[in-house]
């Protein structure tokens, strides 16, 4: 069952206009990881702030709010990060948002750091798509300890912080490749694991 087919079966909510309900699921369906080139067109700062705000409104375990964001609104602010690690998805992006956390800031028995930054980044990807931009979850270049340290330095972040994700944001230079998702039926069970509908 495709997402488009699923949205047709949603129970109608009398408090919500139908076209707005479907609009949200269309955004989910349109989102993809853009790993090709971006157009040089700038991204409005107001749009970047709107995307960042969407991330900050994400669910947060115990309301810990671990995620900290750095908006990189142009190539000048973005280039030092590219110099640390010339990741393909970042080289032509006109803007980006970096997501950081402070592992030393745990205030509760349980650490929700991973959940917090993941939810934050996911909502920003959807927000970027809703505004007509393309983006990409970029984290592997910063798994390397040395590159992580250098990235924090160029971003001016405290050494206790950790750069988790960078989201390049811009208009795609052509249609990006989309990898196919596994069938719904292969990933969803009913009542118990592995049970078909």
N, C-alpha and C positions, 0 to 999 in steps of 0.2 A: 504494500500500500504506500503510495507516494504522499508527501506532505500536502500536496494540492488536494488529493482525494480526502485526506484526513480532515482538512479544514472545512470541507463540505458537510461533515458529520457532526460538527460542534453544536451542542445544544444552544439554542438561541437565548441570549441574555437580554431581557427587555430593557435593561439599563444601559446597553451599549449598542451604538449604531453598527449595523452589519459591515459596512464598508471599512470602518476603522478597525474592526476585529480582524478582518482578512488582511488588512494592510500590514499588521504586525507579522503575520505568518508569511507574507510575501517577502518581507525583509529577511526573515530567517532563511527562506529558500534561496534568496539571491546572494547571501553572504558566501564568500569563498576566500581561500588564501591566495592572494595575488603575489605571485613570485616572479612576474615579468617586470618590464619597465613601466615607469610612471611618466605622465606628461609633466612638463616643467611648470604648468599652471600652479600658482600659489593657492594655499588653503586659507580661507578667511580665519583670522584668530577667533572670531566669535563662534565659528563652527568647531574649532579645536576645543574651545572652552565648553561648548555644549556636549561634545563627545566625552571630555574629561568629567563633566558633571554626571553624565550617565553612568560612568564607571564608579564614581564615588557613592552613587545611590544603590549600588549592588548590595546584596545580603552580606552580612559580616558576623561571623561567629562571636557571640557575646558582645556584639557591637564593638569589637576590638579595633576595627578600622586600621589595619596594618598598612594598607596600600598608601604610598606617596607617589605623586605624579609630577613629571617634569615635561612641560610642553616645549617642544623644539619646533618653532613656527616657520623656520626657513632653512635653506641649505647652509648658511653660515653657522648656525647653531648646531646643525646636524653633522657637519663635516668632521669635527673632531672625533665623534663616535664612529664614523666610517673609517677614520684613520686607524682606530684601535682594532677594528675588525671589519674589513670591507665586505660585509654580507650582501649577497646579491639583491635581496629584497629592499635594501636600504640605500643602495648606490644612487638611484635616480629619484628617490622619494623627495617631494618638496617640503615635507613636514613629518613629524613623528611625535609620539607620546611615549615616554619611558615610564615603566612601572617599577617602583622600588619598595622594599620592605626593610624593617629594622628587626632582625632576629633577637636582639637583646631587649626588645621592648615588651616581652611577654608579661602580661599582668594577671593571667589566670592560670589555673591548673592545666588547662588544655591549650595547645598552641594552634590557632586557626590561620596562621600566616599563609599557608599554601591555598587554602580555601578562599581566603579573602582576596588575594591578588588575582587568582584565577577567575573568580566571579567578576571582579572589577574589569579585567581585560576582556572577558567575553562580552560584557555589556557594551564596552567601548567599540568592539568590532561590529556589533549590531547597530550601534548609533552611527558609526561611520557609513555603514551600508545604507541606512535610512536617509542619510544626507546626500547620497549619490557618489560617495567615495569608495575606493577599494583599500584594503589593508591586509595585514599579515601578522600572525603571532610569531615573533622572532625571539627565540631564547637560546638556542644551541651555541651561538657564537660566544656567549658569556659563561658557558660551563667551565671554560678554561680559567684557572685561578689567576693567572697573570693578566689575561684580558679583562677579567672581572675587576681586578684592582685598578687597571688603567682606565676602564670605563667609568668607574666611580670618581676617579680623579678629574677626568675631563668634564664630568657632569657636576663637579663641585659638591658631591655628596659625602657625608661622613663615612669613615672607614668601617663603621659598625653596620652600615646598610648593605643591601644586596640588590643588584640590578637583576630583576626577574624576567621582564619582558620588554621589548621595544616594538611598538606598533607603527610601522611606516604608514602614512596616510596621504592619499592623493588621487588624482584621476588616472585610470589605467590607460596606457598607451596601447590600445587594442584589447581585444577580448582575451582574458586570462584563461589558462587551463583549469579545469575543474575535475578533481578526482571523484570517481563514483563512490557513493556510500553503499554499504552492504544493505541488502533488502530488510525492510521493517520486520518481516516475519523471522529473520535469522537472529535478531537482537532483542526481540520482545517476547516475553512469556506471559501466560495467564494463570493466576492462582498459585502455581509452583514453577520452579525453574525448569525450562525445557518443554513446558506444556503449551501446545498450540491452542489457538482460540477455539 
